[in-house]
Amino acid sequence: MLKKVLPIASVFVLGFGLITTACGQKPKDFKQEYKPIYDYYVLGESFEQEVETKFHNALAKKQNEIIYIDQTMQQNKNLDFFTQSNLQEISLRKQNQNVSSNYELLSQREKDALNNDLNKITKNSKLEETILDSMKPEINFYSSILDFKNVDQKWFDGLSYDFNNIDFGYLNFDKENKNYIANVNLGLVFTYQYTDINKNIIKNNYHEDIVITISNQNDIIENLKFTTSELRENLIKNKFEWAWFDAYDLRVNDYARLFNLSNSDFENLFKFDKFEKSLLSYIYEHNTNLSKPTQSYNFAFKDENRFKHFKSIDKISNFDPRQNKYGSNELILDDTVSTTNTNNINLFKIIFSQLITDDQIVLENKFVKGNQDIYAYLSKEYKTWVSNFQSNVNEELNINSDSLVNFGEVTLNNFCLYFDEFNYYHPISPISYYVGISANNFNDSYLNGESEMVKNKIVLPDQDPIFKAIYQNTMSALQIFQESYGTSKTTWKSLSDNQQLISLKSSNILQSRAATTNDKSISDVNAQLSLLNNKSSTYSAESDRQSFLNKTNSSSFHFQFNNSEELQNIPIIEMNNNQLIFKKFKEGSSNLSVDFNLSFLNLSFVIKSEKFYWFERTLIESI
């Protein structure tokens, strides 16, 4: 394994080993071709996130038309399965029969009727149309991975149902069996597909749990509709305490983690009874559907496990799949003695050499030890990233917050209607609502009742908790990168020095060779450097890459050598013992770029030194 995170040695032995030539054998230039391996990976990952978000939002928009069945719908849609008599009979079977799966309680006729009723309900809701319409503006962007060999194949493969964990419930309110409430719990599945760089089809299923409520009590249906339609956006808009969290609330001491929060950061918070009381108070205050109920019931959580999961929707970032070179900042490295060139070379060496943390810097009004070069670079750039993110949140929800660093969604668990007379909990379809994450939201303009952000309010980086979060995330990620890749201090002072550009300490790197694979190119090297492996026919992220992203609290990463102007005019390489050697460009002269994205360092170092290209240059050497 790599030191602590991932075996960089194995990355190169497995990766570079596949692309090396026999000792002394010259590379066959014509076989070294550009392969957009990482581009396809990013596009596929972006497509998955886009599609699943669209599915989730469409269901949230349409769910009240799907998960509630009253007498009118039963009659108008001529439903066969979702009837009072049928659901009561199935409930009795559940009590009397011992089966491994509740689905086995159903006869084949009932299974067919269930499928038919669900198809009627989802078709009537126009859920599928809503999904397809929301994706139409995105299709052109993803066209290269939606080019199927079979012209009849489409990216959206339809809706289906998951009955593996199906459950049934039923309650009579009176001896005459006139009034009732019932539920059917199941999964709604969205199937979609796209292609990888090799035109292999990648098919994914996205699953959402739903609870269908069936009742002839209209007041119950109306009150339930409020919880599943009005809470998602309005809790955060109305400044509900449990929709706004900062580092103190989450007990997060290291601000770097605010960009990679997990379920464990939230679950204990929702065990407090105060949360349940606050949520119920909000519902009773804002639910305009409340009328005199026909039965005695109230909203309640079945137990203290009130939290299901958290998902980040958007956060401060400077990585953009839709921009050229993913929105990276181009920094020129040349032979001049300018301050700009000196700063750029220093930043390059800090990333790929040794990270010095002996400088005195100020974070959130406190003097600490750190790196002045990283501090200075982030100070100059970060406000643009923050502004873009917070503007997106404002556009989405009309919230002028100036403290947010992360925006996500919490899904609740075990939220029910409780019928005290019968000591009966009726489950409600999982409720999700938006939450905002800040480093420190004490002075947030929106929470403090200001109608719009105070545009003249100037917060310096050394005072700003958002900057502290960005800086700490960057430094932590960079330290893990250097430990994992074994970067070593370089001795070159200018690009004209004929020394290796980057040195790695790991032993045996670049040692393994396979003479029959000399058609591998810099694209294959870049895939390995970016922790993308092609163990199968599909280039995809492996567990090592995901582990690295988790360790660095990052959501994107790449480390590549490219042509800065024309990607297809690739650098021709040769593997020689423990060295990765740049020989020339495939066609004519150009400039080499070293592209690096991790945390908030999304950089393209372009080497415009004439002297650098006088000789073949060692890009990486294992020492």
C-alpha positions in Angstrom: 0.0 0.0 0.0 1.0 3.6 -0.4 2.2 5.3 2.7 -1.1 5.5 4.8 -3.3 6.0 1.8 -2.4 4.2 -1.4 0.6 2.4 -2.8 2.1 4.8 -5.3 4.7 2.2 -6.0 2.0 -0.2 -7.1 0.4 2.5 -9.2 3.6 2.9 -11.2 4.6 -0.8 -11.2 1.1 -1.7 -12.4 0.7 1.4 -14.5 4.1 2.5 -15.7 5.0 -1.2 -15.9 2.4 -1.5 -18.6 3.7 1.3 -20.7 7.5 0.8 -20.5 9.6 -0.5 -23.4 12.4 -3.1 -23.3 15.6 -1.7 -22.0 17.2 0.5 -24.7 14.3 0.1 -27.1 13.1 3.4 -28.6 9.4 4.3 -28.5 7.4 3.9 -31.6 6.1 7.4 -32.0 3.3 6.6 -34.4 1.7 4.3 -31.8 1.6 6.9 -29.1 -1.8 8.5 -29.4 -3.9 10.8 -27.4 -6.6 9.1 -25.3 -9.1 11.2 -23.4 -9.2 8.7 -20.5 -9.6 11.2 -17.7 -12.0 13.4 -19.8 -14.3 10.4 -20.2 -14.1 9.6 -16.6 -15.0 13.1 -15.5 -17.8 13.2 -18.1 -19.2 9.9 -16.9 -19.0 11.0 -13.2 -20.7 14.3 -14.0 -23.4 12.5 -16.0 -24.2 10.2 -13.1 -24.4 13.1 -10.6 -26.5 15.1 -13.1 -28.9 12.3 -13.9 -29.4 11.2 -10.3 -30.0 14.7 -9.1 -32.6 15.2 -11.9 -34.3 11.9 -10.9 -34.4 12.9 -7.2 -35.7 16.4 -7.9 -38.4 15.1 -10.3 -39.6 12.6 -7.7 -39.6 15.3 -5.0 -41.7 17.4 -7.3 -44.1 14.7 -8.3 -44.2 12.5 -5.2 -47.5 13.7 -3.8 -49.2 12.5 -7.0 -47.6 9.1 -6.5 -47.5 8.3 -2.8 -51.0 9.3 -1.7 -54.1 7.3 -2.8 -57.6 8.4 -1.7 -61.0 7.1 -2.7 -61.2 9.4 -5.7 -58.0 8.1 -7.2 -59.0 4.5 -6.5 -62.1 5.0 -8.5 -60.8 7.2 -11.3 -57.8 5.0 -12.0 -59.7 1.7 -11.5 -57.0 0.4 -9.1 -57.1 -3.3 -8.3 -54.3 -3.7 -5.8 -54.6 -0.5 -3.8 -58.1 -1.2 -2.4 -59.2 -1.4 1.2 -60.3 -5.0 1.1 -57.1 -6.2 -0.6 -54.7 -4.3 1.7 -56.6 -5.5 4.8 -56.4 -9.1 3.6 -52.6 -8.9 2.9 -52.1 -7.3 6.4 -53.8 -10.3 8.0 -51.7 -12.7 6.0 -48.6 -10.9 7.2 -49.6 -11.5 10.8 -50.3 -15.2 10.3 -47.7 -16.3 7.8 -44.0 -16.7 8.3 -42.2 -15.7 5.0 -38.7 -14.7 4.2 -39.9 -11.8 2.1 -43.2 -9.9 2.3 -43.4 -10.1 -1.4 -44.1 -13.9 -1.0 -47.4 -12.9 0.7 -48.8 -12.0 -2.7 -50.3 -14.3 -5.2 -49.2 -13.9 -8.8 -52.5 -12.2 -9.6 -51.8 -9.7 -6.8 -48.2 -9.1 -8.0 -49.5 -8.4 -11.5 -52.1 -6.0 -10.1 -49.5 -4.2 -8.0 -47.3 -3.6 -11.1 -50.3 -2.5 -13.1 -51.5 0.0 -10.5 -48.0 1.4 -10.0 -47.6 1.9 -13.8 -51.0 3.7 -13.9 -50.0 6.0 -11.0 -46.5 6.8 -12.3 -47.8 7.4 -15.8 -50.5 9.7 -14.5 -47.9 11.7 -12.5 -45.8 12.2 -15.7 -42.7 11.5 -13.6 -40.8 10.0 -16.6 -41.7 13.1 -18.8 -40.5 15.4 -16.0 -37.1 13.6 -15.8 -36.6 13.6 -19.6 -37.6 17.2 -19.9 -35.2 18.3 -17.2 -32.3 16.5 -18.9 -32.9 17.9 -22.4 -30.7 21.0 -22.0 -27.8 18.7 -20.8 -27.8 16.1 -23.6 -25.5 18.0 -26.0 -22.9 18.3 -23.3 -22.9 14.6 -22.7 -23.3 13.6 -26.3 -19.9 11.8 -26.6 -20.9 9.3 -23.9 -24.4 8.9 -25.2 -23.3 7.6 -28.6 -24.6 4.1 -28.5 -23.7 1.5 -31.1 -27.4 0.5 -31.3 -29.4 3.4 -32.5 -32.4 2.1 -30.6 -30.6 2.4 -27.3 -31.4 5.5 -25.1 -29.7 6.9 -22.0 -32.9 6.5 -20.0 -33.8 2.8 -19.6 -37.1 3.3 -17.7 -38.7 3.1 -14.3 -39.1 -0.1 -12.4 -39.9 -1.2 -8.8 -37.9 -2.9 -6.1 -40.0 -5.3 -4.0 -37.1 -6.8 -2.1 -38.0 -4.9 1.1 -41.7 -4.4 0.4 -43.8 -4.0 3.5 -47.5 -3.6 4.3 -49.4 -1.9 7.1 -53.1 -1.5 7.8 -55.2 0.1 10.6 -59.0 0.2 11.1 -60.3 3.3 12.9 -63.7 1.8 13.8 -65.5 -1.5 14.4 -67.6 -1.1 11.3 -64.4 -1.1 9.2 -65.4 2.0 7.4 -62.4 4.3 8.0 -58.9 3.1 7.6 -55.3 4.0 6.7 -52.8 1.6 5.0 -49.3 1.7 3.6 -47.1 -0.1 1.1 -43.4 0.4 1.3 -41.3 -0.3 -1.8 -38.4 1.0 -3.9 -38.6 3.1 -7.1 -35.8 2.4 -9.5 -34.4 4.6 -12.2 -32.2 2.9 -14.8 -29.9 4.8 -17.0 -26.8 4.2 -19.1 -23.9 5.7 -21.0 -20.7 4.6 -22.7 -17.1 4.7 -21.6 -14.0 5.6 -23.8 -14.1 2.1 -25.3 -17.8 2.3 -26.1 -18.7 -0.2 -23.4 -22.1 0.4 -21.9 -22.2 1.4 -18.2 -25.6 0.8 -16.8 -26.6 2.2 -13.4 -29.7 1.9 -11.2 -30.7 4.8 -8.9 -33.0 3.7 -6.0 -35.4 5.8 -3.9 -37.5 4.4 -1.1 -41.1 5.4 -1.1 -44.1 4.8 1.2 -47.5 4.8 -0.5 -50.3 5.8 1.9 -53.9 4.7 1.1 -56.7 6.1 3.1 -60.3 7.3 2.9 -59.6 10.1 5.4 -59.0 13.3 3.4 -57.7 15.3 6.3 -54.9 12.7 6.9 -53.9 12.8 3.2 -53.8 16.6 3.2 -51.7 16.8 6.3 -49.3 14.2 5.0 -48.9 16.2 1.8 -47.7 19.2 3.7 -44.8 17.2 5.2 -43.7 15.8 1.8 -44.0 19.0 -0.2 -43.5 22.1 2.0 -40.6 21.2 4.2 -37.9 20.5 1.5 -37.2 24.1 0.6 -39.0 26.1 3.3 -37.1 24.9 6.4 -33.9 26.5 5.2 -35.7 29.6 3.9 -37.5 30.1 7.2 -34.2 29.8 9.1 -35.2 26.6 10.9 -32.5 25.9 13.4 -31.8 22.4 12.2 -31.3 23.4 8.6 -28.3 25.6 9.4 -25.1 24.1 10.7 -21.7 25.4 11.3 -18.4 23.7 12.4 -19.3 24.2 16.1 -22.7 22.6 15.7 -21.2 19.6 13.9 -18.3 19.4 16.3 -15.9 19.7 13.4 -12.6 21.1 14.7 -10.7 20.8 11.4 -12.5 23.1 8.9 -11.0 21.0 6.0 -13.7 18.4 6.7 -16.5 20.8 5.9 -16.1 20.0 2.2 -16.4 16.2 2.8 -19.1 15.7 5.5 -20.5 12.2 6.0 -23.5 10.7 7.8 -21.6 10.3 11.0 -21.2 14.1 11.3 -25.0 14.4 11.6 -26.6 11.3 13.0 -26.0 12.1 16.7 -27.4 15.6 16.4 -30.8 14.3 15.3 -31.0 12.0 18.4 -31.7 15.0 20.6 -35.4 15.3 21.5 -35.0 19.1 20.9 -34.9 18.4 17.1 -38.2 16.5 17.2 -39.9 19.2 19.2 -38.6 21.9 16.9 -39.7 20.1 13.7 -43.2 19.4 15.1 -43.6 22.9 16.3 -42.7 24.2 12.8 -45.2 21.8 11.1 -48.1 22.8 13.4 -47.2 26.5 12.9 -47.0 26.5 9.1 -49.4 23.7 8.0 -52.4 25.6 6.6 -54.1 22.3 5.8 -54.8 21.6 9.4 -58.4 21.2 10.2 -60.4 19.3 12.9 -59.2 15.8 12.4 -61.6 12.9 12.1 -59.2 10.8 14.2 -56.8 11.5 17.0 -53.3 11.4 15.6 -50.1 13.5 15.6 -46.7 13.5 13.8 -43.9 11.7 15.7 -40.7 9.8 15.2 -40.9 6.1 16.0 -37.6 6.1 17.8 -34.5 8.2 18.3 -33.0 7.1 14.9 -34.4 10.1 13.2 -31.6 10.6 10.7 -31.2 8.6 7.5 -28.5 10.3 5.4 -26.9 13.5 4.3 -25.9 14.3 0.7 -23.9 17.3 -0.5 -25.5 19.0 -3.4 -23.0 21.8 -4.1 -20.0 23.4 -2.3 -17.3 26.0 -2.9 -15.1 24.7 -5.7 -12.9 25.9 -8.6 -13.2 22.6 -10.6 -15.8 22.8 -13.4 -16.2 19.9 -15.9 -17.9 22.3 -18.4 -14.9 24.6 -18.7 -11.8 24.3 -20.8 -9.2 22.4 -18.7 -11.9 22.2 -16.0 -11.5 25.8 -15.1 -7.8 25.5 -14.1 -5.7 28.6 -13.5 -2.9 28.8 -16.0 0.5 29.7 -14.5 3.5 30.3 -16.8 6.9 28.9 -16.0 9.7 30.6 -18.0 13.3 31.8 -17.9 12.6 35.3 -16.7 13.6 36.7 -13.3 10.2 38.3 -12.8 8.3 38.2 -9.5 5.5 36.4 -11.2 7.7 33.7 -12.6 9.5 33.3 -9.2 6.1 32.9 -7.5 4.9 30.4 -10.0 8.0 28.3 -9.7 7.8 28.4 -6.0 4.2 27.2 -6.1 5.2 24.4 -8.4 8.0 23.3 -6.1 5.7 23.5 -3.0 3.3 21.1 -4.7 5.7 18.6 -6.2 8.6 18.9 -3.8 8.4 19.6 -0.1 5.6 21.5 1.7 7.2 23.9 4.2 5.0 25.0 7.0 7.3 27.3 9.1 5.8 30.6 7.9 3.7 32.7 10.3 0.2 33.4 8.9 -3.1 34.5 10.3 -6.3 32.4 10.2 -9.5 33.7 11.7 -7.6 36.4 13.6 -5.1 34.0 15.1 -1.4 33.6 14.3 -0.5 30.1 13.2 2.3 28.3 11.4 1.7 27.6 7.7 2.9 28.2 4.1 3.0 31.7 2.9 3.0 30.8 -0.8 -0.2 28.7 -0.6 -1.7 31.4 1.7 -0.9 34.2 -0.8 -2.3 32.2 -3.8 -5.5 31.3 -2.1 -6.0 34.8 -0.7 -5.9 36.2 -4.2 -8.3 33.7 -5.8 -10.8 32.5 -3.2 -13.4 35.2 -3.2 -14.4 34.5 -6.8 -15.0 30.8 -5.9 -17.0 31.8 -2.8 -19.1 34.3 -4.8 -19.9 31.9 -7.5 -21.1 29.2 -5.1 -23.2 31.5 -2.9 -24.7 33.1 -6.0 -25.8 29.7 -7.2 -27.5 29.0 -3.8 -29.2 32.3 -3.9 -30.4 31.7 -7.5 -31.7 28.2 -6.4 -33.4 29.2 -3.2 -33.4 33.0 -3.0 -31.1 32.9 0.1 -28.6 35.6 0.4 -26.3 33.8 2.8 -22.7 35.0 3.0 -21.4 32.3 5.3 -22.2 29.0 3.4 -19.4 26.7 2.2 -21.5 23.6 1.5 -25.1 23.1 0.6 -26.8 19.7 0.9 -29.9 17.7 1.8 -30.8 15.7 4.9 -33.2 12.8 4.7 -35.1 11.8 7.8 -35.9 8.3 9.1 -38.8 6.8 11.1 -41.1 9.9 10.7 -44.7 8.7 11.2 -48.3 9.5 12.0 -48.9 8.2 15.5 -52.4 7.1 16.5 -52.4 7.2 20.2 -55.7 5.3 20.7 -54.3 2.3 18.8 -50.6 2.8 19.7 -50.0 2.6 16.0 -47.2 4.2 13.9 -48.0 4.8 10.3 -44.8 5.3 8.3 -44.4 8.4 6.0 -42.4 8.5 2.8 -38.8 9.6 3.6 -38.8 13.4 4.1 -35.8 15.4 2.8 -34.9 19.0 3.3 -32.1 21.4 2.3 -29.4 22.3 4.8 -26.6 24.9 4.7 -23.1 24.3 6.1 -20.9 27.1 7.3 -17.6 27.4 9.0 -19.1 30.0 11.3 -22.6 31.4 10.7 -22.8 33.8 13.6 -22.5 36.9 11.4 -24.4 35.5 8.4 -26.4 38.3 6.7 -29.4 36.1 5.9 -29.7 34.6 9.4 -29.4 38.0 10.9 -32.4 39.3 9.0 -30.7 41.5 6.5 -32.8 41.8 3.3 -29.7 41.5 1.1 -26.0 40.9 1.5 -24.1 43.9 2.7 -22.1 44.4 -0.5 -19.7 46.9 1.1 -18.8 44.6 4.0 -15.2 43.7 3.5 -13.8 40.7 5.2 -10.1 40.1 4.9 -8.7 36.6 4.4 -7.0 36.6 7.8 -10.4 37.3 9.4 -12.6 35.1 7.2 -13.7 31.7 8.5 -14.4 30.7 4.9 -10.9 31.4 3.9 -9.6 29.3 6.9 -11.7 26.4 5.7 -10.3 26.7 2.1 -6.8 27.0 3.4 -7.0 24.1 5.8 -8.6 21.9 3.2 -5.9 22.7 0.7 -3.0 22.2 3.1 -4.3 18.9 4.5 -4.9 17.5 1.0 -1.5 18.6 -0.3 0.3 17.0 2.7 -1.5 13.7 2.0 -0.7 13.9 -1.7 3.0 14.4 -0.9 3.1 11.5 1.6 1.2 9.2 -0.8 3.3 10.0 -3.9 6.6 10.2 -2.0 7.5 13.6 -3.4 11.1 14.6 -2.7 12.9 17.9 -2.6 14.2 19.0 -6.0 17.4 20.8 -6.5 16.9 22.6 -9.8 16.8 26.4 -9.6 15.7 27.2 -13.1 14.1 25.3 -15.9 17.4 25.4 -17.9 19.0 23.0 -15.3 19.1 19.6 -16.8 17.6 17.8 -13.8 14.5 15.8 -13.2 11.4 18.0 -12.9 9.8 15.9 -10.1 11.5 13.4 -7.8 9.7 10.6 -6.0 11.1 8.6 -3.2 9.2 5.3 -3.7 11.5 2.5 -4.6 11.0 0.3 -7.7 9.0 2.9 -9.5 9.3 2.6 -13.3 11.3 -0.6 -12.9 8.9 -3.1 -14.4 8.9 -3.3 -18.2 6.8 -5.0 -20.8 8.3 -4.8 -24.3 5.0 -5.7 -26.1 3.2 -2.6 -24.8 5.3 0.2 -26.2 2.2 1.7 -27.9 1.1 3.1 -24.6 1.2 6.9 -24.4 1.4 9.8 -22.0 -2.4 9.4 -21.7 -1.9 6.1 -20.1 0.7 7.6 -17.7 -1.7 10.4 -16.9 -4.5 7.9 -16.1 -2.2 6.1 -13.6 -1.0 9.4 -12.1 -4.6 10.3 -11.6 -5.3 7.0 -9.9 -7.4 5.7 -12.8 -6.8 2.0 -13.7 -7.9 0.0 -16.7 -8.0 -3.4 -15.1 -11.0 -4.2 -17.2 -11.9 -2.8 -20.6 -13.3 0.3 -18.9 -11.3 3.1 -17.4 -12.9 3.8 -14.1 -12.1 5.0 -10.6 -10.8 2.2 -8.4 -11.1 2.0 -4.6 -7.6 3.5 -4.3 -8.8 6.7 -6.0 -11.9 6.9 -3.8 -9.8 6.3 -0.7 -7.4 9.1 -1.7 -10.3 11.5 -2.3 -11.8 10.7 1.1 -8.5 11.1 2.8 -7.9 14.5 1.2 -11.6 15.7 1.7 -11.7 16.3 -2.0 -14.2 15.4 -4.8 -11.9 15.7 -7.8 -8.2 15.0 -8.5 -5.9 14.8 -11.5 -2.1 14.9 -12.1 -1.1 15.0 -15.8 1.4 16.0 -18.4 -0.2 17.5 -21.5 0.4 19.7 -24.5 -0.8 23.1 -23.3 -2.3 24.1 -26.6 -3.4 21.0 -28.5 -4.1 17.9 -26.4 -3.9 15.6 -29.4 -0.3 16.7 -30.2 0.9 14.7 -27.3 4.3 14.6 -25.6 6.2 11.5 -26.8 7.7 9.6 -23.9 10.2 6.9 -23.1 10.6 4.8 -20.0 14.1 4.2 -19.0 14.8 2.3 -15.8 13.4 4.6 -13.1 12.7 7.6 -15.3 9.8 9.0 -17.3 11.4 10.9 -20.2 9.9 13.5 -22.4 11.5 13.3 -25.9 9.5 15.6 -28.1 6.0 16.5 -29.2 4.3 14.2 -31.7 4.2 17.0 -34.3 6.4 20.1 -34.3 7.1 22.3 -31.2 4.8 23.3 -28.5 4.7 23.8 -24.7 4.3 21.2 -22.0 1.8 21.7 -19.2 1.8 20.0 -15.8 -1.9 19.9 -14.8 -2.8 19.4 -11.2 -6.1 19.5 -9.5 -6.6 18.7 -5.8 -8.7 20.6 -3.2 -8.5 24.3 -4.3 -5.3 23.9 -6.3 -6.7 23.6 -9.9 -3.6 24.6 -11.8 -2.0 24.3 -15.2 1.7 25.0 -15.1 2.7 25.8 -18.7 6.5 25.5 -19.4 7.5 28.3 -21.8 11.2 28.0 -21.3 13.1 27.6 -24.6 16.0 26.1 -22.8 13.8 23.4 -21.3 13.2 22.0 -24.7 16.8 22.0 -25.9 17.2 18.4 -24.6 15.2 15.4 -23.7 13.9 16.0 -20.2 13.2 13.7 -17.3 9.8 14.5 -16.0 9.7 12.0 -13.1 12.5 10.1 -11.5 12.3 7.6 -8.8 15.2 8.2 -6.4 
